[in-house]
Structures are given as C-alpha cells and as structure tokens.
Amino acid sequence: MPITKPFIASRRFVSTTGAGTGTGATFSIAATAFTDDTGATAAAFPASFAYYTLYINGMIQTADTSSVTTAAITIPDGDTLDPGTPVTVEFVVN
C-alpha cells in the first residue's frame, strides 16, 4: 500500500504591536492589521489550522502567551511593548 503524505503548508502574517488595541488582558491585534506573505492586507486568519506559532520581536513565544480567532490575536499585556515591536503569526494548515 502506498504512503500518502498529508498536505501541510504555512501562512504567515506580520504586523507591529502599535496596530493593537486594548490594554492588559484585552490587548489584541486585528487580522486586518497584518500583511500576508504576498504583502497584501490580510482579510482574516485561517479558520482551520493544525497549530500556530507567535513570534514577538523574532522570538518564539510559548502557547500561553496568546489566543487567536479568525478576526484577531490576543496578546495579554502586549500594550506594554514598544509600538514598533514586530509581531509574526505563522499558521500551519493541513
């Protein structure tokens, strides 16, 4: 029987913390504040994905650092970061 490899790809989105709103536990950055791999403004984050990875200033973050929906990523206390801090979210889709 042949082995069928699963389809796996990634979708990356880039923004800065200055694009976020809210404070403390409610700080979030809308998906529409991100650009995708092609440089286009994102309409939404993927609705179905295997997992996602958050990078703040190029540093990978632990899973308890954020939560995500198709509309936004919430980063508690992200408002304490410098507004120019880059934020990258990578979704692995299958």
KAFENJO-V27734 format. One record per residue. N is the residue number from 0. SS is DSSP state (h for helix, s for strand, l for the rest). OMEGA is omega as a letter, one per 40 degrees, with the letter a starting at -180 (NA if undefined). D_CENTER is the distance of its C-alpha to the mean C-alpha in Angstrom with 1 decimal. Layout:
n ss omega d_center
N SS OMEGA D_CENTER
N SS OMEGA D_CENTER
This chain:
n ss omega d_center
0 l i 38.3
1 l i 35.6
2 l i 32.2
3 l i 29.4
4 l i 26.2
5 l i 23.1
6 l i 20.8
7 l i 17.5
8 s i 15.1
9 s i 11.6
10 s a 9.4
11 s a 7.4
12 s a 6.0
13 s i 7.5
14 s i 8.8
15 s i 10.8
16 h i 11.5
17 h i 14.5
18 h a 12.8
19 l i 12.2
20 s i 14.9
21 l i 16.8
22 l i 18.0
23 h a 18.0
24 h a 16.6
25 h a 15.6
26 l i 13.5
27 s i 10.4
28 s a 8.8
29 s i 9.5
30 h a 7.9
31 h i 11.2
32 h a 10.6
33 l i 8.4
34 s a 10.5
35 l a 10.3
36 l a 12.4
37 l a 15.5
38 l i 14.9
39 l i 15.0
40 s a 13.4
41 l i 11.0
42 l a 12.8
43 l i 10.4
44 l i 7.7
45 l i 9.9
46 l a 12.4
47 l a 13.5
48 l i 11.9
49 l i 13.5
50 s i 10.7
51 s i 7.2
52 s i 7.0
53 s i 5.6
54 s i 8.0
55 s a 9.7
56 l i 12.7
57 l a 12.5
58 s i 13.0
59 s a 11.4
60 l i 11.0
61 l a 12.8
62 h a 11.9
63 h a 13.5
64 h a 11.4
65 l i 8.9
66 s a 9.0
67 s i 7.2
68 l i 9.4
69 l a 9.8
70 l a 10.4
71 s i 8.0
72 s i 6.0
73 s a 9.1
74 l a 9.8
75 l a 13.6
76 l i 15.7
77 h i 13.0
78 h i 15.7
79 h i 17.9
80 l i 16.1
81 l a 17.6
82 l i 16.3
83 l a 16.0
84 l i 13.7
85 s i 11.0
86 s i 7.3
87 s i 5.6
88 s i 2.8
89 s i 5.8
90 s i 7.3
91 s a 11.0
92 s i 13.1
93 l NA 16.8
